[in-house]
Amino acid sequence: MGKQRRARRAFTAEFKAEIVEVCRRGDRSMRQVAKDFDLTETAVRDWVRQADLDAGTRTDGLTSTERDELARLRRENRRLAEDVEILKRATAFFAKETR
């Protein structure tokens, strides 16, 4: 039997920043920090990577601001596409009635 999956947890921005700071001190590896705080190593690596992107020390991904904007634009695009679909149906309905 496989390993049981852990329930998804949410962490505050302050907690993530604290973990990133602990990693940057350099006295412990990311693996050890993850183990000490009962986190996955992947999560810790992702938080450090995102902090580097936000700080401008990396350029191989989106900053948090860009991610937020992209998510907002995708939601808006989805809503507008739904609006267009509703308008198409309404146009077809009223076109039938006027005949």
C-alpha positions in Angstrom: 0.0 0.0 0.0 1.1 3.5 -0.8 1.8 6.4 1.4 -1.4 8.2 2.6 -1.8 11.7 1.2 -1.7 14.5 3.7 -4.6 17.0 3.7 -3.9 20.2 1.8 -2.8 22.9 4.2 -2.8 26.7 3.7 0.0 28.9 4.9 0.2 32.6 5.4 2.5 34.8 3.4 4.3 35.7 6.7 5.0 32.0 7.4 6.3 31.4 3.9 8.5 34.5 4.2 9.9 33.1 7.5 10.7 29.8 5.9 12.4 31.5 3.0 14.5 33.5 5.5 15.5 30.4 7.4 16.6 28.8 4.1 18.6 31.8 3.0 20.5 31.9 6.3 22.3 28.9 4.9 22.8 27.0 8.1 20.4 24.3 7.1 19.5 22.7 3.7 16.0 23.1 2.3 15.5 19.4 3.0 16.3 19.9 6.6 14.1 23.1 6.9 11.2 21.1 5.4 11.7 18.3 7.8 12.0 20.6 10.8 8.8 22.4 10.0 6.9 19.3 8.8 6.6 20.7 5.2 7.3 19.1 1.9 10.6 19.8 0.3 8.8 20.8 -2.9 6.8 23.4 -1.1 9.9 25.0 0.5 11.7 25.0 -2.9 8.7 26.6 -4.6 8.4 29.3 -1.9 12.2 30.1 -2.2 11.9 30.2 -6.0 8.8 32.5 -5.8 10.6 34.8 -3.4 13.6 35.0 -5.7 11.3 35.8 -8.7 9.5 38.5 -6.6 12.9 40.0 -5.6 14.1 40.1 -9.1 17.0 37.7 -8.6 15.4 35.2 -11.0 13.7 35.8 -14.3 12.6 32.4 -15.3 9.0 32.7 -14.1 6.2 35.1 -13.1 6.3 37.3 -10.1 3.4 37.1 -7.6 2.0 40.3 -9.0 2.1 38.9 -12.5 0.5 35.6 -11.3 -2.3 37.5 -9.6 -2.9 39.6 -12.7 -2.9 36.5 -15.0 -5.4 34.8 -12.7 -7.6 38.0 -12.7 -7.4 38.3 -16.5 -8.3 34.6 -17.0 -11.4 35.0 -14.8 -12.4 38.1 -16.7 -11.8 36.3 -20.0 -14.0 33.4 -18.9 -16.8 35.7 -17.8 -16.7 37.7 -21.0 -16.8 34.5 -23.1 -19.9 33.4 -21.1 -21.4 36.9 -21.8 -20.8 36.5 -25.5 -22.4 33.0 -25.5 -25.5 34.4 -23.7 -25.7 37.3 -26.2 -25.4 34.8 -29.2 -28.3 32.8 -27.8 -30.4 35.9 -27.2 -29.7 37.2 -30.7 -30.7 33.8 -32.2 -33.9 33.7 -30.0 -34.9 37.3 -31.0 -34.1 36.7 -34.7 -36.5 33.8 -34.7 -39.3 35.9 -33.1 -39.0 38.7 -35.6 -39.6 36.4 -38.6 
